[in-house]
Amino acid sequence: GVVTGGRDGLVEIDTPFGLIRAPGHFLAGSKVVVGVRPEAIAAGEGPAGDYNTVRGTVAEVIYFGSRTLLHFRTAQDDDRLHVELNRLPDTVSPGVEMTVRWRVDDSRVFPAPAG
C-alpha cells in the first residue's frame, strides 16, 4: 500500500482493500507492506474505531490441520492479501466475499521491498 498521511503515531495506508490504519511513522507517499500476526485476525467486522476491516473475494482456501490459509483476489497481481485463521466459517470457499478484521494496534508496517 501507499501511506496517505498520519498523525498521533498512526499512519493511514491506501490498499486495494481500502484504508488501513497502523502504528508507525512514514512519510506520505511511502510504499509499505502491512503485516498482522495470524492470531490477531478474525472473521467478520469489528468496531470501526479500534479495528481495521477489509473485504475481499476469496481466491483460494488451503487447509493446514487446525489452521486455514486464505488468499484474496485483487485487481493487481502485485497486491496480495493472505489471511491465516484458526477458525473458518463454514460458508467460506473460493469466489465468496468475506470480511476480516484486526485491531489497529496489531498492525505492523514495513517499507516495501524495492523493485
N, C-alpha and C positions, 0 to 999 in steps of 0.2 A: 504494500500500500504506500500511499504518499501522505506525509504529515501535512495537515491543512492549517494547524495552529495549536496553541496550547496555553495553559495558564494554571497557576496553583499546583505545579508539579505533575499535571496531566497533559498528555498530547492527544489530539484528535487525528485519526488516520482514515483517509478515504480508501475504501477497498471495494472490490467488485460485489461484496455482500453488504455494503453500506458502511456507515460511520462506526468506527471502533474507538473507544477511549481507553487509555492506558497510562500508568505512571511512566514518566520519562521527561527528558529534556532534549528535544530535537528541533532543529530549525524548520520552519515551514518550507515545504518543497523537498525535504529529505525523503529518500526512498527507504522504506523499512520493512522488516518482517515481524509479524506478531506471533508469539508463542504462548501457549497456555498448557499447563500440566493436565494430563488426561483426567485425573481425579477431580479437577475443578469444573469440568464441563458436564452439563445436564441437558436432557431433552426438554423442550418447551420454553416458554417465555418467562422472564423474570421481571421484577420491578424496574422500571425504566431508569431511575436514578442511580442505582447501585450495580446494574448488570449491563453487559454487552449482550445483545441479542442479534443473531444472524439467521437468515432463512435462505435455504438453497435447495436445489434438486439433487437428490442422492444419485450418484453415478454408479457406485459400486459398494457392495457390502462384503466385508471379509471377516470371517469368524476366527477368533483365536481362543478357543475354550471359553473362559469366563469374560473375555473382552471382545469387543467388536470394533473394527475399524471402518469408518465411513469416508468415502471420497465424494466430494460435492463438485458438481459441474459449474464451470464459469464460461463466459463468452470468450475469454482469452486463455490460450493454452498455458501461458506463463504463470497465471494465477491459480493457486490451488488452496483448497480447504480440506484438511484431513482431520477427522474427529475420532477419537477413541472413547468409547463408552463402556462402562461396566454393565449397565442395564439398558437394553434396547427395547423400545416399544414394539409390540407385535406387528404393527401396521407399516413398519419401515421396510422398503425394498427399493431396488433401482427404479428411478423415474418418479418417486414420491417426493413431494415438497416437505421439508422438515425444518423446524426451528430448534436451535440450540442456544444455550446461554452460559455465561460465566461471570463472576464478579469482576468489575473493572480492576480492582486491586490484584486480581490473579493474572492479569495480562502482563507479558514481558515483551519489550520492544528491542529489536536489534537492527543495526544498519543492514540494508540489503546487500547481498554479495554483488561485487562489480561484474558488469558484463551483461 
